[in-house]
Amino acid sequence: MKQVVVVKLLPDADANAALAATLRVCNDAANRLSELASRGDEPPTRANLQRLAYQDLKSRGLSAQPALHVIRKVADAYSALRATLRAGNLGKPGSKRRRKAESKPVVFRSDAAQAFDDRCLSWQVNAGTVSIWTVHGRLKGIRFAGGPDQVKTLREHRKGETDLVHRDGEFYLIATCEVPEAELIDPVGFIGVDLGIVNIATTSTGIRLAGRGLNRHRKRQVELRRRLQTKQTKAAKRLLKLRSRRERRHAANTNHVIAKRIVTEAQRTGRGIALEDLRGIRDRVRLRKPQRVTLHSWAFGQLGAFIDYKARRAGVPVVFVDSAYTSQECAQCHHIDKRNRPNQAEFRCRSCGVVAHADRNASRNIAARGEAAWAAGRESRVPAPLRGCRM
């Protein structure tokens, strides 16, 4: 199982300047190669780009391996663009947005991330230092800072490339690790997890996570964004970017805490975890404008990915089930009726008369579907995360 570990570099002034210059040179070269690729007749594959510009990149101060990484970065960017166009995420053929994306070369920021392999960057984990190639020569003994769990994961499982990232004036290394999965237990049952807006996660065992405090935080952030967006000044736009990153970090931290608690409960009781398959929910549901903001303001997909990878490390089975009618079905008699849900918090079955908390009832339905799916031997439909889960 692939996982990424993020650590902060602590370079001195000279090393800081060398790292900044390295990112600038690599991304300038990537932009030049992107322009050539957009004007060329051949598809911008790695092989074609290497034949086109390998020697030119080396003449611009890049060594062999960094030059190859720049070529791969450009080729991957165009592959991602083609996939985005095929998926229709940039509009229909002929639309203004799509024509703009197709007519211009892919552009890389001057401080965009750059990948390094073990020839360009080596780790001395026990010493807490790294050695890295730069355009000003190889820098040795650059210290990095990370938590005990991060250092342990790096020492035991690091394998693959490392990205050099510049963010908010600091340099970070994002290392790929190959973490082994634990052997799956034979579950005695399943914990159903209902994901929602008022309560981020409610389990069939009675655990209700997040809720009022987190929703107050989300509303406060929406109001702050609204005030800054109305100003339309450079300072306001700069603050919006900072707040956006802060909100993402807060959401990721909260999702980590929720996921850890759910997985720990499942591991302690010897159960599996059943989750709703919520892929495409934003396209399926029909909501009023104020409700759309609430739905889009939390990373439910990220929470599901966190639960999945933590469960795999703990040997806990995870099953993704169909989410249809879980909020309208009675967990007692399985009668389905839209009127069973008179309001957001309450469930009243019109067949057997059971009264329950709506989220708890839905989580029991999810647990039952998870048990049925596991018993039938069907594969869990696990959405593949777009980015690695960070420690």
VOTI-286629 format. One line per 2 residues: number of its first residue (from 0); for each residue x, y, z of N, C-alpha, C. Coordinates in steps of 0.1 Angstrom, whole numbers. Example, Ala and Ser with C-alpha at 12.3 -4.5 7.8 and 13.67 -1.06 7.14 Angstrom:
<sites>
0> 132 -57 78 123 -45 78 132 -33 78 ~ 128 -22 71 137 -11 71 129 0 79 $
</sites>
This chain:
<sites>
0> 8 -12 0 0 0 0 9 12 0 ~ 7 21 -10 15 33 -11 9 44 -1 $
2> 18 51 5 15 62 14 26 72 13 ~ 23 85 16 33 95 15 35 101 29 $
4> 48 105 31 52 111 44 57 125 40 ~ 52 135 47 57 149 45 66 154 56 $
6> 78 158 53 87 164 63 91 177 59 ~ 95 186 68 99 199 65 115 200 65 $
8> 120 206 54 134 208 53 138 221 62 ~ 150 220 67 156 231 75 169 236 69 $
10> 169 241 57 182 245 50 187 259 56 ~ 200 261 54 205 275 58 202 284 46 $
12> 207 296 47 204 306 36 210 302 23 ~ 222 297 22 228 293 9 220 281 3 $
14> 217 271 12 210 259 7 196 263 2 ~ 190 273 9 176 277 6 176 284 -8 $
16> 187 292 -11 188 298 -24 190 288 -35 ~ 198 278 -32 201 267 -42 189 259 -45 $
18> 181 256 -35 169 248 -37 159 257 -46 ~ 158 269 -42 149 278 -50 153 279 -65 $
20> 166 280 -67 171 281 -80 169 268 -88 ~ 170 257 -81 167 244 -87 153 243 -92 $
22> 144 246 -84 130 246 -88 127 255 -100 ~ 133 267 -99 131 277 -110 136 272 -123 $
24> 149 266 -123 155 261 -135 147 249 -141 ~ 143 240 -132 135 228 -137 122 232 -143 $
26> 115 242 -137 102 246 -142 103 255 -154 ~ 113 263 -155 115 270 -168 118 260 -179 $
28> 126 250 -176 128 240 -187 115 232 -190 ~ 107 230 -180 94 223 -183 85 232 -191 $
30> 85 245 -188 76 254 -196 81 254 -211 ~ 94 255 -213 100 255 -227 96 242 -234 $
32> 97 231 -227 94 218 -233 79 217 -236 ~ 71 223 -227 56 223 -229 52 231 -241 $
34> 59 242 -244 56 250 -256 60 242 -268 ~ 71 235 -268 75 227 -280 65 215 -282 $
36> 61 209 -271 51 198 -272 38 203 -278 ~ 33 215 -274 20 220 -279 21 223 -294 $
38> 33 227 -299 35 231 -313 38 219 -322 ~ 43 208 -316 47 196 -323 36 188 -329 $
40> 39 180 -339 29 172 -346 27 158 -339 ~ 38 154 -332 37 141 -325 31 142 -312 $
42> 24 131 -307 19 132 -293 29 134 -283 ~ 27 142 -272 37 145 -262 39 133 -252 $
44> 43 122 -258 47 111 -249 61 112 -244 ~ 65 104 -234 78 105 -228 89 103 -238 $
46> 87 92 -247 97 89 -257 98 100 -267 ~ 87 106 -272 88 116 -281 95 129 -276 $
48> 91 132 -263 97 144 -257 112 142 -254 ~ 115 130 -251 130 127 -248 138 129 -261 $
50> 133 124 -272 140 126 -285 140 141 -288 ~ 130 148 -285 129 162 -289 138 171 -281 $
52> 139 169 -268 146 179 -260 155 175 -249 ~ 159 162 -249 168 157 -239 182 165 -239 $
54> 188 166 -250 201 173 -251 200 188 -248 ~ 188 194 -252 186 208 -249 185 210 -234 $
56> 178 201 -227 176 202 -213 190 201 -205 ~ 198 192 -210 211 190 -204 220 202 -206 $
58> 218 209 -217 226 221 -220 222 233 -211 ~ 210 232 -205 205 242 -197 208 240 -182 $
60> 217 231 -179 222 230 -166 216 218 -158 ~ 208 210 -165 202 198 -158 210 186 -160 $
62> 212 178 -150 219 165 -151 209 155 -158 ~ 214 143 -161 206 134 -168 193 130 -161 $
64> 194 127 -148 182 122 -141 172 134 -139 ~ 176 146 -135 166 157 -134 160 160 -148 $
66> 168 159 -159 162 161 -172 151 151 -175 ~ 154 139 -172 144 129 -174 131 131 -166 $
68> 133 136 -154 121 139 -145 113 150 -151 ~ 120 160 -156 113 172 -162 105 167 -174 $
70> 111 158 -183 104 152 -194 91 145 -190 ~ 93 137 -179 82 129 -174 71 138 -169 $
72> 75 149 -162 65 158 -156 56 164 -167 ~ 63 168 -178 55 174 -189 46 164 -196 $
74> 52 152 -198 44 141 -205 31 138 -196 ~ 34 137 -183 22 133 -174 12 144 -173 $
76> 17 157 -174 7 168 -174 -2 168 -186 ~ 4 164 -198 -5 163 -210 -13 151 -210 $
78> -9 140 -204 -17 129 -202 -29 132 -193 ~ -27 139 -182 -38 143 -174 -48 153 -181 $
80> -42 162 -189 -51 171 -197 -60 163 -206 ~ -54 153 -213 -62 145 -223 -73 137 -215 $
82> -70 132 -203 -80 125 -196 -91 134 -191 ~ -87 146 -187 -97 156 -183 -106 160 -194 $
84> -101 161 -206 -109 165 -218 -118 153 -221 ~ -113 141 -221 -122 129 -224 -133 128 -214 $
86> -130 131 -201 -141 130 -191 -151 142 -192 ~ -148 152 -200 -158 163 -202 -157 173 -190 $
88> -146 173 -182 -146 182 -171 -143 196 -175 ~ -139 198 -187 -136 212 -192 -147 216 -202 $
90> -158 210 -202 -169 214 -211 -170 206 -223 ~ -180 208 -231 -183 201 -243 -173 205 -254 $
92> -171 197 -264 -162 201 -276 -168 214 -282 ~ -159 224 -284 -163 237 -289 -166 247 -279 $
94> -167 243 -266 -170 253 -256 -158 262 -254 ~ -160 274 -249 -149 284 -247 -139 279 -238 $
96> -143 273 -227 -133 268 -217 -125 257 -222 ~ -131 248 -230 -123 237 -236 -114 242 -247 $
98> -118 251 -255 -109 256 -266 -97 263 -260 ~ -99 270 -249 -88 277 -242 -78 267 -237 $
100> -83 256 -231 -74 246 -225 -66 239 -237 ~ -73 237 -248 -67 229 -259 -57 238 -267 $
102> -59 251 -267 -51 260 -275 -38 265 -269 ~ -37 264 -255 -25 269 -248 -17 257 -243 $
104> -4 259 -242 5 249 -236 2 248 -221 ~ 5 237 -215 4 236 -200 15 244 -194 $
106> 12 252 -184 22 261 -178 25 256 -163 ~ 37 257 -160 42 253 -146 47 265 -139 $
108> 42 266 -126 47 277 -118 62 276 -116 ~ 69 287 -113 83 287 -111 87 280 -99 $
110> 78 278 -89 82 270 -77 74 257 -76 ~ 69 252 -88 61 240 -87 70 228 -83 $
112> 64 218 -77 71 207 -72 79 199 -82 ~ 90 194 -78 99 186 -87 102 173 -81 $
114> 101 162 -89 104 149 -83 119 145 -84 ~ 124 138 -74 137 133 -74 137 118 -71 $
116> 146 111 -77 148 97 -74 160 95 -65 ~ 163 82 -62 174 80 -52 187 84 -57 $
118> 189 86 -70 202 91 -75 204 106 -72 ~ 192 113 -72 193 127 -70 191 131 -55 $
120> 185 123 -47 182 126 -34 183 114 -25 ~ 192 114 -15 194 103 -6 191 107 8 $
122> 185 97 16 181 100 29 191 94 39 ~ 194 101 50 201 96 61 191 98 73 $
124> 182 88 74 170 90 83 175 90 98 ~ 184 81 101 189 81 115 196 94 119 $
126> 203 101 110 209 113 113 200 125 111 ~ 188 123 105 178 134 103 183 143 92 $
128> 190 138 82 195 147 71 192 141 57 ~ 193 149 47 192 144 33 203 151 25 $
130> 206 144 14 216 149 4 208 150 -9 ~ 209 162 -15 200 165 -27 208 172 -38 $
132> 205 168 -50 211 175 -62 205 188 -64 ~ 213 199 -67 208 212 -71 216 217 -83 $
134> 211 227 -89 219 233 -100 232 239 -96 ~ 234 241 -83 246 247 -78 255 236 -72 $
136> 252 223 -75 260 212 -69 252 205 -59 ~ 257 194 -54 250 185 -45 251 191 -31 $
138> 240 192 -24 240 197 -10 239 185 -1 ~ 247 185 9 247 174 19 244 179 33 $
140> 239 170 41 236 173 55 225 183 57 ~ 215 184 48 204 193 51 194 186 61 $
142> 192 192 72 183 186 82 169 187 78 ~ 161 178 83 146 178 81 140 175 95 $
144> 127 180 96 120 178 108 107 170 105 ~ 104 161 114 92 152 112 89 146 126 $
146> 77 141 127 73 134 139 79 120 141 ~ 78 114 152 84 101 154 78 90 145 $
148> 64 91 143 58 81 134 63 83 120 ~ 64 96 116 69 98 102 83 93 100 $
150> 92 96 110 106 91 108 106 76 108 ~ 98 69 116 98 55 117 93 49 103 $
152> 83 55 97 78 51 84 88 53 74 ~ 95 64 74 106 66 64 117 56 66 $
154> 121 53 78 132 43 80 128 29 75 ~ 116 25 78 112 12 75 106 9 61 $
156> 99 19 56 91 17 44 93 26 32 ~ 103 35 33 104 45 22 109 37 9 $
158> 102 40 -2 106 33 -14 99 41 -26 ~ 108 46 -35 103 53 -46 108 68 -46 $
160> 101 76 -53 105 90 -55 101 99 -43 ~ 108 111 -43 105 121 -34 103 134 -41 $
162> 93 141 -37 90 154 -43 95 166 -35 ~ 102 175 -41 106 188 -34 95 198 -36 $
164> 89 203 -25 78 212 -26 81 225 -19 ~ 78 237 -25 80 250 -19 66 255 -16 $
166> 63 258 -3 50 263 1 51 272 12 ~ 46 284 11 45 295 21 60 298 26 $
168> 69 299 16 83 302 20 91 291 26 ~ 86 279 27 93 268 33 94 257 23 $
170> 104 248 25 106 237 16 102 224 24 ~ 95 215 16 91 203 22 95 191 13 $
172> 97 179 18 99 167 10 87 158 12 ~ 81 153 1 70 144 2 75 131 -3 $
174> 77 121 6 84 108 2 73 97 1 ~ 75 89 -9 66 78 -12 71 66 -3 $
176> 62 59 4 65 48 12 56 36 8 ~ 62 24 8 54 12 5 52 5 18 $
178> 40 7 24 36 2 37 29 -11 35 ~ 34 -22 42 27 -35 40 13 -35 47 $
180> 4 -42 41 -10 -43 46 -10 -55 56 ~ -18 -53 67 -19 -64 76 -29 -75 71 $
182> -28 -87 76 -37 -97 71 -51 -94 76 ~ -60 -95 67 -74 -92 71 -80 -102 81 $
184> -87 -97 91 -93 -105 101 -106 -111 95 ~ -111 -121 101 -125 -126 98 -135 -119 107 $
186> -142 -109 101 -150 -101 110 -162 -108 116 ~ -166 -105 128 -178 -111 135 -190 -102 131 $
188> -188 -91 124 -199 -83 121 -193 -70 114 ~ -202 -61 111 -197 -48 105 -202 -36 112 $
190> -194 -26 113 -198 -13 118 -202 -4 106 ~ -215 0 105 -219 8 95 -216 23 98 $
192> -211 30 88 -208 44 90 -216 53 81 ~ -224 62 86 -232 71 78 -225 84 79 $
194> -222 89 67 -215 102 65 -226 113 62 ~ -225 124 69 -235 134 67 -229 148 69 $
196> -238 158 70 -235 172 71 -236 177 85 ~ -247 174 92 -249 178 106 -239 170 114 $
198> -239 157 112 -229 148 119 -220 142 108 ~ -207 145 109 -198 141 98 -199 126 97 $
200> -199 118 108 -199 104 108 -207 99 120 ~ -216 89 117 -224 83 128 -223 68 126 $
202> -219 60 136 -217 46 134 -229 38 140 ~ -230 26 136 -241 17 140 -239 13 155 $
204> -227 15 160 -225 12 174 -228 23 184 ~ -233 35 178 -238 46 186 -228 57 187 $
206> -217 57 180 -207 68 181 -211 78 171 ~ -213 91 176 -216 102 167 -204 112 168 $
208> -198 114 156 -186 122 155 -188 135 149 ~ -181 145 154 -182 159 149 -195 165 153 $
210> -202 172 144 -214 178 147 -214 193 150 ~ -220 197 161 -222 212 163 -210 220 162 $
212> -199 217 169 -187 225 170 -181 226 156 ~ -180 215 149 -174 216 136 -182 224 126 $
214> -195 222 126 -204 230 117 -203 245 120 ~ -202 249 133 -200 263 136 -187 268 129 $
216> -176 260 130 -164 263 124 -165 265 108 ~ -173 256 102 -175 256 88 -183 269 84 $
218> -193 272 91 -201 284 88 -192 297 90 ~ -184 297 100 -175 308 102 -166 310 91 $
220> -160 299 86 -151 300 74 -158 305 62 ~ -171 300 60 -178 305 48 -181 320 49 $
222> -184 325 61 -186 339 62 -173 347 60 ~ -162 342 65 -149 349 63 -146 349 48 $
224> -148 338 41 -145 338 27 -154 348 19 ~ -166 349 23 -175 358 17 -171 373 18 $
226> -166 376 30 -162 390 33 -149 393 25 ~ -140 384 24 -128 386 17 -130 387 2 $
228> -139 379 -3 -142 378 -18 -149 391 -22 ~ -156 398 -14 -163 411 -17 -153 422 -19 $
230> -141 421 -12 -131 432 -12 -124 433 -26 ~ -120 421 -32 -114 421 -45 -101 429 -45 $
232> -93 429 -34 -80 435 -33 -69 424 -34 ~ -57 428 -37 -46 419 -37 -44 412 -23 $
234> -45 421 -13 -43 416 1 -54 405 4 ~ -66 408 0 -77 399 3 -76 386 -5 $
236> -71 387 -17 -69 374 -25 -57 366 -18 ~ -47 373 -13 -36 366 -7 -41 359 6 $
238> -50 366 14 -55 360 26 -64 348 22 ~ -72 349 11 -80 338 7 -72 326 5 $
240> -61 327 -2 -52 315 -4 -47 309 9 ~ -43 318 18 -38 313 31 -49 306 38 $
242> -61 312 38 -73 306 46 -77 293 39 ~ -76 292 26 -79 280 19 -70 268 23 $
244> -57 271 24 -48 260 28 -50 257 43 ~ -54 267 51 -56 264 65 -69 255 67 $
246> -79 258 59 -91 250 59 -89 236 55 ~ -80 234 45 -77 221 40 -70 213 51 $
248> -60 220 58 -53 213 68 -63 209 80 ~ -72 218 83 -81 215 94 -90 204 90 $
250> -95 203 78 -104 193 73 -96 179 73 ~ -84 179 69 -76 167 68 -73 162 82 $
252> -70 171 92 -67 167 105 -80 161 112 ~ -91 168 110 -104 163 115 -107 149 110 $
254> -106 147 96 -108 135 90 -99 124 95 ~ -87 127 98 -77 117 103 -82 113 117 $
256> -86 122 126 -91 119 139 -103 110 138 ~ -113 114 130 -125 106 129 -122 92 123 $
258> -114 91 113 -110 78 107 -103 69 117 ~ -94 75 125 -87 67 135 -96 61 146 $
260> -106 69 150 -115 65 160 -124 53 155 ~ -128 54 143 -137 44 137 -129 31 135 $
262> -117 32 130 -109 20 128 -105 13 141 ~ -102 22 151 -98 16 164 -110 9 170 $
264> -122 14 169 -134 7 174 -136 -6 167 ~ -134 -6 153 -136 -18 146 -126 -29 150 $
266> -113 -24 151 -103 -34 155 -105 -39 169 ~ -110 -31 178 -112 -36 192 -123 -46 193 $
268> -133 -44 184 -145 -53 185 -144 -65 175 ~ -134 -65 167 -132 -76 157 -142 -75 146 $
270> -146 -63 142 -156 -61 131 -150 -55 119 ~ -157 -56 108 -153 -48 96 -160 -35 96 $
272> -158 -27 85 -163 -14 84 -171 -13 70 ~ -183 -9 71 -192 -7 59 -194 8 57 $
274> -191 13 45 -192 27 41 -201 28 29 ~ -207 40 28 -215 43 16 -206 46 4 $
276> -209 42 -8 -202 46 -20 -208 59 -24 ~ -201 70 -21 -206 83 -24 -200 90 -36 $
278> -193 82 -45 -188 88 -57 -199 93 -66 ~ -197 106 -70 -207 112 -79 -219 118 -72 $
280> -218 119 -59 -230 124 -51 -233 138 -55 ~ -222 146 -57 -224 160 -60 -231 162 -73 $
282> -230 153 -82 -237 154 -95 -251 148 -95 ~ -254 139 -85 -267 132 -84 -277 140 -77 $
284> -273 147 -66 -283 153 -57 -287 167 -63 ~ -299 170 -60 -305 183 -64 -308 191 -51 $
286> -300 202 -50 -301 210 -37 -303 225 -41 ~ -308 232 -31 -309 247 -33 -295 253 -31 $
288> -293 265 -35 -280 271 -35 -273 271 -21 ~ -280 275 -10 -274 275 3 -270 261 7 $
290> -277 251 3 -274 237 7 -262 232 -1 ~ -260 237 -13 -248 233 -21 -235 237 -14 $
292> -235 249 -8 -223 253 -1 -219 243 10 ~ -230 239 17 -227 230 28 -222 217 24 $
294> -229 211 13 -225 198 8 -210 198 3 ~ -206 209 -4 -193 210 -10 -182 214 0 $
296> -186 217 12 -176 223 21 -169 212 29 ~ -171 199 27 -164 189 35 -159 178 26 $
298> -147 173 29 -141 163 20 -145 149 24 ~ -157 145 20 -162 131 24 -154 120 17 $
300> -150 123 5 -141 113 -2 -128 111 5 ~ -122 122 10 -110 121 18 -112 113 30 $
302> -123 115 37 -126 107 49 -127 92 46 ~ -134 89 35 -135 75 31 -121 69 28 $
304> -113 77 21 -99 72 18 -91 70 31 ~ -92 79 40 -85 78 53 -89 65 60 $
306> -102 63 61 -107 51 68 -102 39 61 ~ -102 39 48 -98 27 40 -83 24 43 $
308> -74 34 42 -60 30 43 -56 27 58 ~ -63 33 67 -60 30 81 -65 16 85 $
310> -77 13 79 -82 -1 81 -73 -12 75 ~ -68 -9 63 -59 -19 57 -47 -21 65 $
312> -41 -10 71 -29 -12 79 -32 -20 92 ~ -45 -19 96 -49 -26 108 -55 -40 106 $
314> -56 -44 93 -62 -57 90 -77 -57 91 ~ -84 -46 90 -98 -45 92 -105 -44 78 $
316> -114 -53 75 -120 -53 61 -129 -41 60 ~ -129 -35 48 -137 -24 44 -146 -27 32 $
318> -159 -25 33 -168 -28 22 -175 -15 19 ~ -176 -11 6 -183 1 2 -196 -4 -4 $
320> -208 1 0 -221 -4 -4 -229 7 -10 ~ -239 3 -17 -248 12 -24 -255 21 -14 $
322> -255 34 -16 -261 43 -6 -276 46 -8 ~ -282 39 -19 -296 43 -22 -305 39 -11 $
324> -314 48 -7 -325 46 3 -320 42 17 ~ -307 44 20 -303 41 34 -309 50 44 $
326> -313 62 40 -319 71 50 -334 70 50 ~ -340 62 41 -355 61 40 -359 46 45 $
328> -350 37 46 -353 23 49 -353 21 64 ~ -362 14 69 -363 11 84 -353 -1 86 $
330> -344 1 96 -334 -9 99 -341 -21 106 ~ -353 -19 111 -360 -30 118 -368 -39 109 $
332> -377 -33 101 -385 -41 92 -382 -39 77 ~ -373 -30 74 -368 -28 61 -379 -22 51 $
334> -389 -15 57 -398 -8 49 -392 5 44 ~ -394 8 31 -388 20 25 -399 30 22 $
336> -398 42 27 -408 52 24 -402 66 27 ~ -404 75 17 -398 88 19 -404 95 32 $
338> -416 92 35 -422 98 47 -417 92 60 ~ -408 82 59 -402 77 72 -393 87 78 $
340> -389 97 70 -379 107 75 -386 121 75 ~ -393 123 86 -401 136 87 -392 148 88 $
342> -380 147 93 -370 158 94 -356 152 94 ~ -347 161 95 -333 157 93 -328 147 104 $
344> -333 150 116 -327 142 128 -335 130 132 ~ -348 129 127 -357 119 133 -361 109 122 $
346> -362 96 126 -367 86 117 -380 79 124 ~ -391 79 117 -403 72 122 -408 63 111 $
348> -407 50 113 -412 40 103 -427 40 103 ~ -433 42 91 -447 42 89 -453 28 88 $
350> -444 18 89 -449 4 89 -450 -2 103 ~ -438 -2 109 -437 -9 123 -437 1 134 $
352> -436 14 131 -437 24 142 -424 27 149 ~ -413 21 145 -400 23 152 -396 38 151 $
354> -391 43 162 -386 57 162 -371 57 166 ~ -363 63 158 -349 63 160 -342 76 155 $
356> -330 78 159 -322 89 153 -320 85 138 ~ -321 95 129 -321 92 115 -307 87 110 $
358> -297 93 115 -283 89 112 -280 75 117 ~ -284 72 129 -282 59 135 -289 48 127 $
360> -301 51 123 -309 41 116 -302 39 102 ~ -297 49 96 -290 48 83 -278 39 85 $
362> -270 42 95 -258 35 98 -260 20 100 ~ -272 16 106 -275 2 108 -279 -4 95 $
364> -285 3 86 -288 -2 72 -275 -5 65 ~ -266 5 66 -253 3 59 -245 -9 65 $
366> -246 -11 78 -239 -23 84 -245 -36 79 ~ -258 -36 77 -265 -48 72 -261 -51 58 $
368> -260 -40 50 -256 -42 36 -241 -46 35 ~ -233 -41 44 -219 -45 44 -218 -60 48 $
370> -225 -65 57 -225 -79 61 -230 -88 49 ~ -240 -83 42 -245 -91 31 -235 -92 20 $
372> -229 -80 17 -219 -80 6 -207 -89 10 ~ -202 -88 22 -191 -97 26 -195 -111 26 $
374> -207 -115 30 -211 -129 30 -212 -134 15 ~ -216 -125 6 -218 -129 -8 -204 -130 -15 $
376> -194 -125 -9 -181 -126 -15 -178 -116 -25 ~ -186 -105 -26 -184 -95 -36 -172 -86 -32 $
378> -165 -81 -42 -154 -72 -40 -159 -58 -35 ~ -152 -52 -26 -155 -39 -21 -152 -29 -32 $
380> -161 -19 -34 -158 -9 -44 -151 3 -37 ~ -138 3 -37 -130 13 -30 -126 23 -40 $
382> -131 36 -38 -126 47 -47 -111 49 -45 ~ -104 49 -56 -89 52 -56 -87 66 -53 $
384> -80 70 -43 -77 85 -40 -69 91 -51 ~ -71 104 -54 -63 110 -64 -49 113 -59 $
386> -47 115 -47 -34 118 -41 -32 109 -29 ~ -19 106 -26 -16 98 -15 -21 104 -2 $
388> -24 95 8 -28 99 21 -16 103 29 ~ -16 115 34 -4 120 41 -5 117 56 $
390> 7 114 61 8 112 76 10 126 83 $
</sites>
